[in-house]
Amino acid sequence: MSDKQEPNGKGNAANITDQERDWAQQALAEYEKKNYKSCLEHLQRIEDSRPNDPKVLLNKAIVEFYESGLCTADKFQKSFIDVCKQVELNLEVLDSLEDVENCIYYYNYAVF
């Protein structure tokens, strides 16, 4: 997760709290154990604290997709597109492909 985020959702801004960092670490641990429901609970806490953080929203969409057994592709695609709009990223324009901040979006776009 990003430590910082600008108001428009791009780049880096507000520092994360120790509590948010703990939730993120717990979410990661649960994700690695494939315990997606518990992972989502931790991500929801982070989202409640950082409702416009695109990285949190993307992580949540990915975990929800896995929790569904990869059966909710339409829902994931909509969530993914919404996050890309929030960070003002057009995945069809490859100029931003070199921007490290955007690599996770291109990766998920390619995998999906």
N, C-alpha and C positions, 0 to 999 in steps of 0.2 A: 504494500500500500504506500501511497505517496505521503511524505511527511508534510508537504505543503501543497496548496492549490490556490490559483488566482480566482477572483470572483466569477469569471466567465467559465470556470471549470478547466482552463488550460494551465499547464505549468505547475508552479509551486506557490503556496500561500500558507494559511494558518497552520501553526505547529500542532501536531497531534498531542494529546495528553497522554500521561502514563496509563490511565485507565483505557483509553482507546487502543494504545499499543498492546496492552494485556489482552483485550478482546480480540485484536487482530491475530496475536500469537495463538490464542485459544482456537480461533476460527481456523487457522492454518493447520493446527494439530488435528482438529476434528475432520477437516477436509482430507488430510493425508490418511486418516483411518477410515475414510469413506463413510463417515458418520455425518451425512449432509444435513440432516434435520438440526442437529446440535450446532453445526457450522453456521447454518442460517440464523439461529438464535443469536449467536455472537455478532454476525454481520448486521442483524437488525438493530442491535444495541449501538453499533457504530453508526449505522444510517440514522438512527434517532438523534445522535449527537452531531452528525455531519450529513444532513439530508441532501445536499447538492454535490457531494464528492463523487465525481464520475468513476473513480477507481473502485469505490465501495459499491456503487450501483452496478458496475460491470462484474465485479466478483460475485455479487448477489445473484445476478442473472445467470452466470455460469453455474453456480452451485444449485440454483433452482432447476436448471436444465439437467444436471446430473441426478438430482434427487428424483426427477420424473422418469429416470431410466432412459434419458435422451429421447423422450417421446413428445416433448413440447417445443419442437423446432420453431414453430410460428411465434410462440410467445418469446422464445429466446431471441429470435431475429428482430422482433419489434423492440425489445428492451435494448438490444445491441445498437440498433439504428438510433433509438432515442438518446443513448449515451454519446454516440458519435456526433449527433446534432448538438448536444450540450457542449461538447468540446470544439464545436465548429470544424469537424473533420469530414471531408468528403473522401471516402475510401477509393473512389475512382480516379482521383487526382494523385498521381504518384510523387509529386514534388515533396510532399510532407513525409514520404517514406524514410528519408534520411534523418528525420527528427526523432531522437531517442524517445521522447515523451509519447510519440505515436506508435511505437513499435508493437506494443501490446494489442492495440486495436487492429493493426494489420495482421498480426499473428492469428488472432481470433477470427478475423474475416477469412483468412486463408484456410484455417482448419475447418470452419463451419461450412 
